[in-house]
Amino acid sequence: MSTTLAQHAEAAAALVRLLPTPTPLQPALHSALGLPLEQMRGAVTASFVGSVSADLAVVLHSAGASVADVAGTDSPVVSAADVLRPALEAASSTLGAGVLGEARTEDASALFGHVDTTVFELRGPEGPAGWFALRLRSGAGAAGAEQSVVGKLGRINNVEMALTVEIGRTRMAVRDVLNLEPGRVVELDRSAGAPADILLNGRLIANGEIVVVDQDYAVRITKILDVAEGLG
């Protein structure tokens, strides 16, 4: 039990390091009793499948207004889920090898109130600023950790996942994203001729080169990354 709580605390610490809040937040273990579950209806959630399986959710309230402003809730370009996904990815990376699913905004009151969920209060200088929830799904534990990642993922062989080819990336302030217009040139962090990254639900799994097949773009795989390198 103490090992599990330590792992959850590590996930919460990784999460707060990437939350886009004006001041750093500190996670503190919190009982599900007395939680304002009505405030959990606008949480950003994601599911993780890999060496363990888990559900994660984060909700910000006192800092939530600023996050909503930065996210541009009226814009189809950037959502609150987009803004908070890097923090959820950081939290899930502490759980071992695996894939984090799509981040979405939804009612997470059932997750926060579940008996198996570990809840952390996210505290700022002026008091509570939000909550983070992490629930390991049944079957995840010490015995399951001994199984290979391939064996773990075997039960979802028929599930379709998003495969993305990325030729480069850059970091931009949200205000710059919202000011994009036709003709704007965005410089990427990749030199011409460098291999493209092949990602499965946002996780790097291979490298390749862009080719053209029957007038369509395609990718020729040049290197398959091992589990530790690609999914870790």
C-alpha positions in Angstrom: 0.0 0.0 0.0 2.8 2.4 0.9 4.5 1.6 -2.4 1.3 2.5 -4.3 0.9 5.7 -2.4 4.5 6.6 -3.1 3.9 6.0 -6.8 0.8 8.1 -6.8 2.6 10.9 -5.0 5.3 10.7 -7.7 2.7 11.1 -10.4 1.1 14.1 -8.6 4.5 15.8 -8.3 5.2 15.2 -12.0 1.8 16.7 -12.8 2.1 19.9 -10.9 5.5 20.6 -12.5 3.8 21.1 -15.9 0.6 22.8 -14.8 0.3 26.2 -16.5 -0.5 28.0 -13.2 0.8 31.5 -12.3 2.5 30.0 -9.2 3.7 26.5 -8.5 1.2 24.2 -6.8 1.9 21.5 -4.1 0.0 18.2 -4.1 -1.3 16.9 -0.7 -3.1 13.6 -0.2 -6.8 14.3 0.4 -9.7 12.2 1.4 -12.6 11.8 -1.0 -14.9 12.7 1.8 -16.0 16.3 1.6 -14.8 16.9 -1.9 -16.9 19.4 -3.8 -17.8 16.9 -6.5 -19.9 19.4 -8.4 -16.7 21.1 -9.3 -15.3 17.9 -10.9 -17.8 18.1 -13.8 -15.3 20.2 -15.8 -12.2 18.1 -15.2 -9.7 17.1 -17.9 -9.4 13.3 -17.9 -7.3 10.7 -19.8 -6.9 6.9 -19.5 -3.5 5.1 -19.5 -2.9 1.6 -20.8 0.4 -0.2 -20.4 2.5 -1.9 -17.7 -0.4 -0.7 -15.5 -3.8 0.7 -16.5 -5.1 3.8 -14.8 -7.6 6.7 -15.1 -6.3 10.2 -14.4 -8.2 13.5 -14.0 -7.2 17.1 -13.0 -9.4 20.0 -12.2 -8.4 23.6 -11.4 -10.7 26.1 -9.9 -9.0 29.2 -8.4 -6.4 28.9 -11.2 -9.1 27.6 -13.5 -10.1 31.1 -14.8 -6.6 31.8 -16.0 -6.2 28.3 -17.6 -9.6 28.8 -19.4 -8.4 32.2 -20.7 -5.1 30.8 -21.9 -6.9 27.8 -23.5 -9.2 30.0 -25.4 -12.5 28.2 -24.6 -14.2 30.1 -27.4 -11.6 28.9 -29.9 -11.7 25.6 -31.8 -7.9 25.7 -32.0 -6.9 25.2 -28.4 -8.9 23.7 -25.6 -8.3 23.3 -21.9 -7.6 19.6 -22.5 -4.8 20.6 -25.0 -3.3 22.9 -22.3 -3.4 20.3 -19.5 -2.5 17.2 -21.5 1.3 17.7 -21.1 0.8 17.6 -17.3 -1.2 14.4 -17.5 1.5 12.9 -19.8 4.1 13.7 -17.2 2.0 12.1 -14.5 1.3 8.9 -16.5 5.0 8.6 -17.4 5.7 7.7 -13.8 3.5 4.6 -14.1 5.8 2.8 -16.5 5.7 2.0 -20.2 2.3 2.6 -21.9 0.1 4.9 -23.9 -2.0 7.8 -22.7 -5.3 8.1 -24.5 -7.0 11.3 -25.6 -7.4 14.1 -23.1 -10.9 15.4 -22.8 -13.1 17.6 -20.7 -15.9 15.8 -18.9 -17.6 15.0 -15.6 -15.1 13.2 -13.4 -17.1 13.3 -10.2 -17.5 9.5 -10.3 -13.8 9.0 -10.6 -13.0 11.5 -7.8 -15.6 9.8 -5.5 -14.5 6.2 -6.3 -13.3 4.2 -3.3 -10.2 3.1 -5.3 -9.2 6.6 -6.4 -6.3 8.4 -4.8 -7.0 12.1 -4.6 -4.6 15.0 -4.1 -5.5 18.5 -3.3 -3.4 21.0 -5.3 -2.4 23.8 -3.0 -1.3 27.3 -4.0 -0.1 30.3 -1.9 -3.8 31.3 -1.4 -5.1 27.9 -0.6 -6.6 25.0 -2.6 -6.4 25.6 -6.3 -7.6 22.2 -7.6 -7.5 18.4 -7.4 -5.8 15.5 -9.1 -7.2 12.0 -9.2 -5.5 8.7 -10.0 -7.1 5.3 -10.0 -5.3 2.1 -10.9 -7.7 -0.3 -12.6 -8.4 -3.8 -11.2 -5.7 -6.3 -12.1 -2.9 -3.7 -11.9 -0.4 -4.5 -9.1 2.8 -6.3 -8.2 1.7 -9.5 -9.9 0.7 -7.7 -13.1 4.0 -5.7 -13.1 5.9 -9.0 -13.7 4.1 -9.5 -17.0 5.7 -8.2 -20.2 4.3 -5.0 -21.7 3.5 -6.9 -24.9 1.4 -9.4 -22.9 -0.4 -6.5 -21.1 -1.3 -4.9 -24.3 -2.4 -8.1 -25.9 -5.9 -7.8 -24.6 -6.5 -4.6 -26.6 -5.1 -5.9 -29.9 -8.3 -5.0 -31.8 -8.5 -1.5 -30.5 -7.8 1.2 -33.1 -5.3 3.9 -32.1 -4.0 7.0 -33.8 -0.7 6.6 -35.7 0.9 10.0 -36.4 4.0 10.9 -38.5 5.7 14.0 -37.2 8.4 15.8 -39.2 9.1 18.3 -36.5 7.7 20.4 -33.7 8.0 23.7 -32.0 6.7 25.4 -28.8 4.6 28.5 -29.2 2.6 30.7 -26.8 -1.1 30.3 -27.1 -1.4 33.9 -28.2 0.9 33.1 -31.2 -1.1 30.0 -32.1 -4.3 32.0 -32.1 -2.7 34.6 -34.4 -1.7 32.1 -37.1 -2.8 33.1 -40.5 -2.3 31.8 -44.1 1.2 32.5 -45.3 2.8 32.4 -41.9 6.0 30.3 -41.8 6.5 28.2 -38.6 10.1 27.0 -38.1 10.4 23.4 -36.7 13.1 21.9 -34.6 14.2 19.5 -37.3 16.6 19.9 -40.2 15.8 19.0 -43.7 16.4 15.4 -44.5 16.2 14.3 -40.8 14.1 11.2 -40.1 10.4 11.7 -39.2 9.0 10.4 -35.9 6.2 7.9 -35.9 4.0 8.2 -32.8 1.3 5.9 -31.5 -1.3 8.0 -29.5 1.5 10.6 -28.9 4.2 8.0 -27.9 7.3 7.7 -30.1 7.6 4.1 -31.4 9.7 4.4 -34.7 11.6 6.6 -37.1 11.0 6.8 -40.8 11.4 8.8 -44.0 8.6 10.5 -46.0 7.9 9.0 -49.4 5.3 9.4 -52.1 3.2 6.4 -53.2 0.7 6.8 -56.1 0.6 10.6 -55.4 -0.1 10.1 -51.7 2.3 10.8 -48.9 3.5 7.7 -47.0 6.3 6.9 -44.5 9.0 4.2 -44.9 9.9 2.9 -41.5 13.7 2.9 -41.0 14.0 2.1 -37.3 11.6 0.4 -34.7 12.3 1.6 -31.2 12.3 -0.9 -28.4 9.7 -0.7 -25.6 12.0 1.2 -23.2 13.1 3.7 -25.7 9.8 4.3 -27.4 7.1 3.9 -24.8 9.0 4.6 -21.6 
